[in-house]
Amino acid sequence: MFRVIYMYVCPICKKRLRKLDNVWHCQNGHSFDIARKGYVNLLTTKGRNPKNAGDNAEMVNARTDFLDRNYYLPLAKKTAEVMGGLLENVKQPYIIDSGCGEGFYTVNYAKALPKAKFYGIDISKAAVAHCMTRIHCGNITNCEFAVASSFQLPFIDKFADLIVCTFAPVSNDEYARVLKDGGKLVVVSPSPRHLFELKEVLYEKPYENKPNVYGLNKFDESEEMIFEYPVVLESQEDILNLFTMTPYYYKTSAEAVEKLKKVNRLELTCGFSIRTFTKKRGF
Ligand SMILES: [Zn+2]
């Protein structure tokens, strides 16, 4: 269905990679094996900062257990709808899911937009390995995955029609480089009220999330949609899994965690900001 296109670049010398059997090669002799699960690791030692290595296996598992309960499925569907609207006039769009995590969103985006080809990247190898499990189990054929950094995207210039970034770091320069002229960017982040009720359990003075400032000066912002809906978590397991996948996991006292462990049911606001940008001319 898709013409064969070699879209990856060598993370060391930036030359285009070509695939031969199960290995991606560049003309300068750098090579990258395709893992048994089917992804390629294109993270250089420079990008492999241990302090910023992405989610570990425990966090990936907590995230997967929680996401598989589909509390965030309405968000995935709404975001796919926004992307579909932006790509109305593109026959076979190429979409990068930047910071794709363990693949819940990528796979749901790919199901909703079957004519698009998705390239998911994440800095966490454990997360990317799980993406492959998701596409094999779900029989999804329009996704490929690589271990890579959003700040050193392993793609050729002006390749993608759209980049989606769901709760992940945003890179002004790299996004502008790999998007086609007039390419679109969709950034999903928590809204001010997202999970406020969870914070009420954890903190004496819970605060609303501040709006994100991205510094995307190579883009024009066209729209922001606030998408909110209520959910009820009916088990301690779901509540703790959700907690483990939030940033609060790192900054909450042991005492507060004990308090949370006594909660069996939690009514929550899920709130998201879905922002749309267009790449400016001249970049
Ligand atoms: Zn190379």
Residues whose N, C-alpha, C, O or C-beta is under 5 A from the ligand:
A	BS01	ZN	C10 I12 C13 K14 C26 N28 H30
